[in-house]
Every structure is written in structure tokens, then in C-alpha cells.
Amino acid sequence: MRYNKPVMIEIGKLKIEGVVGLAPMAGVADRAMRELCRAYGAAYTVGELASARGICLGDRRSAGYLSCSDAARPAAAQLFGADPDIMAQAAEKAERFEPDFLDINMGCPAPKIAGNGGGSALMKDPELAEKIVRAVIRAVSVPVTVKMRTGWDEDHRTAVEIAKRCEAAGVAAITVHGRTRTQMYAPPVDVETIRAVKNAVCLPVIGNGDVRDGKSAKAMMDKTGCDMVAVGRAAMGNPFVFAEINAFFAGEPYVAPSLPERLAVLKRQIALMGVYKDPHIAMLEARKHAAWYMNGLRGAADLRRMCGEISSADDVERICEKALELNPEV
């Protein structure tokens, strides 16, 4: 039986079909991963967060996070910062990369981001958050969205207030990670606050946090009334999660990929990384991605150790052969 929930939201004039998108993940959701997740059914993708100040100063690495390939569309570029003027200038530059929409990060808990007033630190200052949103919206023609947390801490649960301010400023959609900054990723998600945000605004609201399969995605939507869900950590080493969730909501059977199929996707992902970035950097970053693919396998600890030493495509091939040898029945 199909789940009786609309499978399309509108972000400005952009129509996004599906129930689950790829959440932004710094240092993880690079172009190769975004393209694979889209291929396996992600309704949209969001790039790695880019520093507004870095973009304005001409930092090549920050600008590199803004690219939006056709294979990952609908796609957003994501910015972080704490100065409205700098965020607006960076948004103008980001729009040149032709994203389908721009996302403002108000959720990143990393000390180097929040410690400088960006990311989740904005949850402590609703007025500044609103000024940033208004400045960015004035600067660009594409829709603008916001990714936030429920607040900074127990004394600053500001998601509802900031959501209302964002709506008044003209934001097109809001994603809420159901934890405060101080909670990081550990406790169960706060579905009550996500539901309160959904009830407080007339915008599409996307629920995020601990969505790892069709059952948990449905639970998020049922408990919060959100219009869509976003998957982050559950997609690491597992781009197939989108196909599983989509099948669940469509009431269709889902057959998980065999181990040889999973490892073929791993090799494809690493090959794409080598095309899209410096090959040496790609191999260093491939280590963590390959290790995530090993989760749940017999001999996973040893396989992950091998992943930590990857320096070439031959190393990847050897790890895949070892994984098949240890798990012939998977």
C-alpha cells in the first residue's frame, strides 16, 4: 500500500519530487557522493558548507564547494557565516555556479564554525539570523532555504522563533535537525520541536535526524507532519538508502544490493572522486568513504584498517577482494 503523503514540495518555483533528500555534510557530501545519492533516488542534494568569508576573499577551496553538477540536480550550494553583508556578497558569487537554490547553514555544531558565530551559533541570535536571511534573499534570484537545529542548548530552543522570522523574510523552505547544538548527534531527535516548527509556518519543512530507512522516515513524517525528510549520516557508505526509503513509501519490494554490487559502487565513487579533485587528495578522502562501506561485514575491523592505508586504486581493489573473500555469502 502506498503511503498517503504528497511526494512533491515547492521551493520557490522549483518543484522537488520525492520524500527524501541528501542532507549537507561537511567533508563528506562531495560531488561524487552527491551524484551517486541522486542516482539512487535522493530527491535533491546539498553541497558541503562553504565559508562566505572565504568565498569573498577568493579562497579556491571555499569556491570549490559551490559547484553544482547536472547529475546531482536539483542541487543547492550551502553557505555559512555571521555577517549579513559578507553572506550577501558570497551569495551573489555562489549564484554564478547556477545552484537550483541556496541554503543557509544555521545548524553546523563544529567549533571552528559555531565558534566564529556561524552555523548553529546563529540559533542564539534570532535577530542576526533574520538579518542574514534578508540580506541573502535580496542578493540572489534563486530560492533561499535554511538548515537549522532546534536551538543552541536547553535555554535557547529558538527554532520556532527563527523559523517564523525566516518565513517573514521570504525563505522558501526550512530543514530542522532535531537536536540542539550542545546535543550534537547523540540523543534521540526532538520530534516535538520539528512539529512545532511545522505548525508555526506555512513553508515546506524537512525533518532531519536519525532517518536511516523507510520505517524511520515514515515515523519522522508521522510524528512531525513534515513535508519531506533529509538523510545525512545514514547515506555514508550507503547511497542505496534512498532507494530503500523510496520503495518503502511506494509500497514496493526492495532488494538490497549484493556485496559485489555495493563494492562496485564504492569503486565507482572513488573513481569519480579522482576525476573531480586532486587525485592524491581523492585517495586520502577515499579512506573514510571506503571504511563506511565495510560496516556490517565480517572482518570489518581489519577491512577498515586496510581502508585507512588507501593510496591507490589498486589498494581499493585489494580491499574489495578481501571483503568478498571474508563474506562470500553476502
Order of alpha helices (4+ residues) and beta strands (2+ residues): beta-beta-beta-alpha-beta-alpha-alpha-beta-alpha-beta-alpha-alpha-beta-alpha-beta-alpha-beta-alpha-beta-alpha-alpha-alpha-alpha-alpha
